[in-house]
Amino acid sequence: MSKKGLLIGNSHLAAYARALEVGAQLWPDQSYDRFGAYGDWLDSFGIEDGWLCSQDDKANQMVASLTGVSKLRPDEYDFIVLTGLRFSIFALIRLFKQKGCVAMASARDYETARANGLTLVSEMLLQHLAQEQLNTSLAMRLVRDIRAVTDVPVFLASQPRPTRQVLIKGTKFGTFYEINRLKEGTFVSAFYQKMAHKVCAEAGAIYLPQPPKTIEDGLFTEESYMIGTVRPYHKIRPGKKMDYRHANAEFGALMLDQIAAHLS
């Protein structure tokens, strides 16, 4: 029996939407509705009387223009998937701008940490700060709202890590540059995965990690998965030839495969 799913998110829905448009036959037991808008337009949305909706007229217009509806009932779906919405490795990367712990080679003791411009803190403190950061994301707020009105499976799908384009020194992504310079990408990536699973589990959701074969050096998405993206996601047309933050249909298909595996 086919299961009806709901995809909620911002521009990161593009990878999933395009994968479904070109290969829906690959997941014959699932069908999907989409709900979202790029940027922060879902910020004002929440659950009221069982409806996922907003009192912001402009936000309603933006969502309706992309998905055809401005509100819906999560309890009418067999499963729900969220992606983007400020739940990503980007949310934690700032923690490592000036902090390191003994588990990191670059901050294993006070002298090493100081030489690398880091403040030595405990891994427990880093975990506490990471949980706080991820729990305050829009994605997790919506997960908690949705979980209050339905007990169907709720998945939080990994937003892709950036490509190496963020390593251009002098850009606003200097923390990625420094972590790569210190060769701590694998540690930071594993730390993020651990905390993402933990935060989602505590909220009653299932975290879907980025497929390992799409990741290089722990911290980056291999460029072939970021070529030929589609933005905005309601139109079938190419976006940038290379997008350092948004994935393509091939990436989306790998994530849809994970969802299908969980539902089978």
Buried (B, 14 or more C-beta within 10 A) or exposed (E): EEBEBBBBBBBBBBBBBBBBEBBEEEBEEBBBBBBBBBEEBBBBBBBEEBBBBBEBEEBBEBBEEBBEBBBBBBBEBBBBBBBBBBBBBBBBBEBBEEBBBBBBEBBBEEEBBEEBEBEBBEEEEBBEBBBEBBBEBBBBBBBBBBBEBBEBBBBBBBBBBBBBBBBEEEEEBBBBBBBBEBEBBEBBBEBBBEBBBBBBEEBBBBBBBBBEEBBBEBBBBBBEBBBBBBBBBBEEEEBBEEBBBBBBBBBBBBBBBBBBEEBE
